[in-house]
Amino acid sequence: MSFMQIKDLCVHYPIRGGFFNSVVDYVYAVDGVSMEFEKGKTYGLVGESGSGKSTTGKAIIGLEKITSGQIIYEGEDVTNQRRKRDSAYNRDIQMIFQDSSSSMNPRKRVMDIIAEPIRNFTNMSDQEERKRIIELLEIVGMSEEAMYKYPHEFSGGQRQRLGIARAVACNPKMIIADEPVSALDLSVQAQVLNFMKDIQTEYGLSYLFISHDLGVVRHMCDHISIMYKGRFVETGSREDIYHDPRHIYTNRLLSAIPNIEPETRIERKKIRQRVETAYREDQHKYYDENGKVYPLKEVSSRHSVAMMATEKGGM
């Protein structure tokens, strides 16, 4: 049973020009995206830079203005900012940003950074607030002394843990994680990702995990949507996407995942060459004459692909 639905979400940016600076066209950053979220599940949103995935996440949380579409939260339409404020939505949906440095005020101590959502959404006393901050620091594996320090005194991985502590401060139902480990070393990435999984199990969180890295997404996500030019080209379970990819763009992304074993590298190179050949020859199956993605069509109950109605897809 889903607790939140995104219906036909659109974020269009006007392009202005001419003598009167009138609108001459639009950038279709997000163009008709729909999703459903269930408790305790992780949903992956994957695509190259400029595909619209980060804009989607920011629109859901309210950092981008929605052109059209709906956000239905626990049966209530909370699409506009006033409806979000009047419900528990702003408390229940939190975000972890890609750049932990820019998402934290460098002039504030950690105790004030973590306390911000607590002060916004609860009526805790100073003593209760302090106790909660210490508890959150312990949860992310940091000592009480950290609360008196400033963001620049921590490593990238530690700052990302502090970002997680801030996100879970008010016991949210869902966290939007926008490229949360892309700026970290591989060893630190693994630590943060495993920690996010532990937090999910403990609190029953749902994640919208935004990334360009299909290897990381495979480790984290139950359901995955592949995004291209503001639209979904394929959605399905982890098994559907990794073992039965149908869209040419999905296959291109999968073929680009690196592997250190020599024999596997040779085989992957052959696959990549085959995919690129198919991409050049068969684009009409996946994009219309204007280069736009076709509407999604069901392959199975939870697997949908954007392609011509007469095509079955697959490689």
PEDAKA-V73738 format. One record per residue. N is the residue number from 1. SS is DSSP state (~ for helix, > for strand, _ for the rest). PHI is phi in whole degrees, 0 to 359 (* if undefined). PSI is psi as a letter, one per 30 degrees, with the letter a starting at -180 (999 if undefined). Layout:
n = <N,N>
ss = <SS,SS>
phi = <PHI,PHI>
psi = <PSI,PSI>
This chain:
n = <1,2,3,4,5,6,7,8,9,10,11,12,13,14,15,16,17,18,19,20,21,22,23,24,25,26,27,28,29,30,31,32,33,34,35,36,37,38,39,40,41,42,43,44,45,46,47,48,49,50,51,52,53,54,55,56,57,58,59,60,61,62,63,64,65,66,67,68,69,70,71,72,73,74,75,76,77,78,79,80,81,82,83,84,85,86,87,88,89,90,91,92,93,94,95,96,97,98,99,100,101,102,103,104,105,106,107,108,109,110,111,112,113,114,115,116,117,118,119,120,121,122,123,124,125,126,127,128,129,130,131,132,133,134,135,136,137,138,139,140,141,142,143,144,145,146,147,148,149,150,151,152,153,154,155,156,157,158,159,160,161,162,163,164,165,166,167,168,169,170,171,172,173,174,175,176,177,178,179,180,181,182,183,184,185,186,187,188,189,190,191,192,193,194,195,196,197,198,199,200,201,202,203,204,205,206,207,208,209,210,211,212,213,214,215,216,217,218,219,220,221,222,223,224,225,226,227,228,229,230,231,232,233,234,235,236,237,238,239,240,241,242,243,244,245,246,247,248,249,250,251,252,253,254,255,256,257,258,259,260,261,262,263,264,265,266,267,268,269,270,271,272,273,274,275,276,277,278,279,280,281,282,283,284,285,286,287,288,289,290,291,292,293,294,295,296,297,298,299,300,301,302,303,304,305,306,307,308,309,310,311,312,313,314,315>
ss = <_,>,>,>,>,>,>,>,>,>,>,>,>,>,>,>,>,_,_,_,_,>,>,>,>,>,>,>,>,>,>,>,>,>,>,>,>,>,_,_,_,>,>,>,>,>,_,_,_,_,_,_,~,~,~,~,~,~,~,~,~,_,_,_,_,_,_,>,>,>,>,>,>,_,_,>,>,_,_,_,~,~,~,~,~,~,_,_,~,~,~,~,>,>,>,>,_,_,_,_,_,_,_,_,_,_,_,_,>,~,~,~,~,~,~,~,~,~,~,~,~,_,_,_,_,~,~,~,~,~,~,~,~,~,~,~,~,~,~,_,_,_,_,~,~,~,~,~,_,>,~,~,~,_,_,~,~,~,~,~,~,~,~,~,~,~,~,_,_,_,_,_,_,>,>,>,>,>,_,_,_,_,_,_,_,~,~,~,~,~,~,~,~,~,~,~,~,~,~,~,~,~,~,_,_,>,>,>,>,>,>,_,_,~,~,~,~,~,~,~,_,_,>,>,>,>,>,>,_,_,>,>,>,>,>,>,>,~,~,~,~,~,~,_,_,_,_,~,~,~,~,~,~,~,~,_,_,_,_,_,_,~,~,~,~,~,~,~,~,~,~,~,~,~,~,~,~,~,~,~,~,_,~,~,~,_,>,_,_,_,_,_,>,_,_,>,>,>,>,>,_,_,>,>,>,>,_,_,_,_,_,_,_,_,_>
phi = <*,278,258,213,234,253,240,49,291,229,230,244,255,288,254,253,191,84,297,264,54,275,287,252,191,225,263,269,296,228,223,86,264,230,212,228,241,250,298,78,255,245,250,266,237,239,175,286,302,89,282,107,291,292,298,300,299,292,292,296,274,104,269,231,285,275,284,202,107,224,242,255,243,50,82,244,284,242,300,272,298,296,294,297,294,283,250,273,302,297,280,277,245,240,222,248,266,296,261,296,292,285,271,238,292,294,267,255,283,303,299,282,294,290,286,305,294,297,289,285,240,226,241,292,286,302,293,294,297,299,298,293,296,298,298,294,297,295,298,269,78,234,274,299,299,297,293,265,264,253,307,292,275,242,285,301,295,293,297,293,294,295,297,293,301,296,293,265,303,251,52,290,267,216,239,269,253,265,47,290,235,294,267,253,296,302,295,288,306,300,298,293,296,295,295,299,294,297,298,299,297,291,254,68,287,254,239,254,259,262,200,259,259,292,294,293,298,299,288,258,256,268,230,228,240,261,243,214,51,83,232,277,259,200,225,177,290,303,295,300,289,271,248,216,292,249,271,298,292,299,296,297,296,295,290,269,293,288,216,274,281,305,296,293,298,296,296,294,297,297,297,297,296,293,296,295,296,297,297,291,273,242,300,299,287,243,226,283,295,264,81,272,287,291,296,292,231,291,263,214,299,235,233,231,224,268,199,299,299,274,261,261,77,92,239>
psi = <k,k,f,k,k,k,j,h,k,k,j,k,k,k,k,k,a,l,e,g,h,l,k,f,a,l,j,i,e,k,i,h,k,k,l,k,k,l,k,g,l,k,k,k,j,k,l,l,k,g,f,g,e,e,e,e,e,e,e,e,f,g,f,k,k,k,e,l,a,k,j,j,j,h,f,k,j,h,e,l,e,e,e,e,e,f,a,g,e,f,e,f,j,l,k,k,l,e,j,f,e,f,f,k,j,f,f,k,l,e,e,e,e,e,f,e,e,e,e,e,f,l,h,k,l,e,e,e,e,e,e,e,e,e,e,e,e,e,e,g,h,l,l,e,f,f,f,f,l,l,e,f,g,l,l,e,e,e,e,e,e,e,e,e,e,e,e,g,e,g,i,l,f,k,k,j,j,j,h,f,g,f,g,l,l,e,e,e,e,e,e,e,e,e,e,e,e,e,e,e,e,e,f,h,l,k,k,j,j,k,l,f,j,f,e,e,e,e,e,e,k,e,k,k,k,k,k,k,h,g,l,k,f,k,k,a,l,e,e,e,e,f,f,h,k,f,k,e,e,e,e,e,e,e,f,f,k,l,k,f,k,e,e,e,e,e,e,e,e,e,e,e,e,e,e,e,e,e,e,e,f,g,e,f,f,f,k,a,f,g,g,l,k,l,l,k,k,k,e,a,f,g,j,k,k,j,l,k,f,f,k,f,a,l,999>
